[in-house]
Amino acid sequence: MEIQIGEGPDVEALMHTEEVFEPSEEFKAQANFGDPAVYDRAEADPEAWWAEWAHKLDWAQPWDKVLEWDAPWAKWFVGGKINVSHNCLDRHVAAGNGDRVAYYWVGEDGARRTITYSDLLSTTERFANVLKNLGVQPGETVGIYLPMIPEAPAAMLACARIGAVHNVVFGGFSAEAVRERMETSHAKVLITADATLRRGEPLPMKQSLDEALDALPDMRHVVVVDRTGGKVETPMREGRDVWWHEQMLAADADCPAEPFDAEHPLFILYTSGSTAKPKGIQHTSGGFLTGVSATHNAVFDIKPERDVYWCAADIGWVTGHSYIVYGPLANGCTSVLYEGAPDYPHQGRWWEIIQEYGVTILYTAPTAIRTFIKWGRDIPDGYDLSTLRLLGSVGEPINPRAWLWYRDVIGGGRCPVVDTWWQTETGMIMITPLPGITATKPGSATRPFPGVSAEVVTHDGEIVEQGGGFLTLRRPWPAMARTLYLDPDRFVETYWSRFGREVYDVGDAARVDEDGYFWVLGRTDDVINVSGHRLSTMEVESSLVSHEGVAEAAVIGQNDEQTGQAITAFVTLEGGWEPSAELIAELREHVAEKIGKLARPKRIIWADDLPKTRSGKIMRRLLRDIADGRELGDVTTLRDPAVVGMIGERVKAGED
Ligand code: PRX
């Protein structure tokens, strides 16, 4: 069947790897899950399966009902009361594991901090009191815009402790992106830092936000972490801005964890969809924690007393929420938390960290793997990675060559690779191998997690047993998003309309092979995946158009060896503006300011006009063909067919 899959990887090439890797007997023998019967058990009674996982958590009040499903509205563990931070901290300390390390933190500047569960609990309790002292109420939104420092998970847990809803914004996003997300989530308190470190230099954070903050009249307080020890100028507005360390000194040490309803919101996280307006994905407490602790345990085969786990994502993305903070801490696991870039101060930084802490599990994105391959096909001599026992991948399709390199070079050929498919909206890993059970094929996320039901369907929603189509999820799962913040209609329309109210429309294209294995190919909507991060074409377009010189813009994703996809923008200028190299630089900077550096177009192509249908819709598909130098089919349906020839010339000229 014909489906439009944007610029996904080369499907046929992807599926033509012959290799299949069975779990080794040795791995199987000690794995948390080594018996395939677990799939049948979960399938026979999914609710009982999830309840079994929920029972591993501490509940202040047991639930009356596992699931209430009034499609597409789900409630999990109805009537149950729980405190997420209690489950991530207090209960481990109470069980005598207070001295266990929660995070080995490595700063970009080489600083090291070892944070035990007891340490993290006391920081969290105190900071929860700071939030209370600042007037934060249960259900209120608290913004978090921080570098990867231990204060970030502590701030999240402090919110969870008092029932506040955190809204983390990735530290690489711009002040304007922070402003928009704070405004739309009605945040009254924001936690940030004086600066973040970039290649040894402090980059002001708080100061860069000041203008945006002044445009937020509802922002009562801004709490500022002193990351650099006073090295950057940080103007503090009297009555609004306060220092983290001063507030902590003034706050009480004890803050009991209050139980909240299982469905009490835990966080919102904004993600890109196919419009310019980011979506506030809303997750809840009991179901989310059940889903992430279950998948973290089973997929990464966690034994807390044995493993040192490193998820090299950023806390600003869902991967950081689910698999740096909540999943690992709920499981009492020891993690590495790393602030910096992989190549600062040198390209061996990751290997150094793995060796120093004896990391056993590494979870990262294909974009990082491709970068390492580019640096050299071998790990530089002298680094010992023999403690690694399991490798994970997430964020975008991984091509089989990169998968094999990951397994052979980083994993020394002995570590299973788990390619985990999921989304901000799913909250938890949905399609993945279980390393002690599933035979893996390089490039395939393999099978749905036990209890999860996934199907590939045609345009009409008919199930495709074998072949390509649209990926759907068929059954509620505990960590699923419950709604979009203050926008239930958009939630229904975006995810639960195309194939009916009972079927979750993922927005990805996928194929199922003869063994029932899933191969996720990429997005079917106008979302570009840059380095594993979702950006909407529309969001980038509207930021371009907000520049005074730009009349119109169209944005597409093009394959990129390093970042998976890269942004190409076609720009039409206002009268009186001339194309120039300086203007290209200015527009890229403009997008960086509006959204963040990640969204900067790699390529800008000037166009006198854009190819449009007679009804005025921009034909992005045609732009992709032009940019990639492909043959163009029939263009007579265009309002002005001459436009494509003209743009084609520009593309060619740019390549010369
Ligand atoms: O297109 C899929 C891709 O990333 C999207 C989800 O992006 P986000 O919500 O930002 O979450 C990223 C981290 C979970 C998906 O719709 N994606 C994610 N993981 C994979 C993937 N594509 C292929 N294989 C994966 N393992």
Residues whose N, C-alpha, C, O or C-beta is under 5 A from the ligand:
A	BS01	PRX	T319 S393 V394 G395 E396 P397 D419 T420 W421 W422 Q423 T424 E425 A445 V506 D508 V520 G522 R523 G532 H533 R534
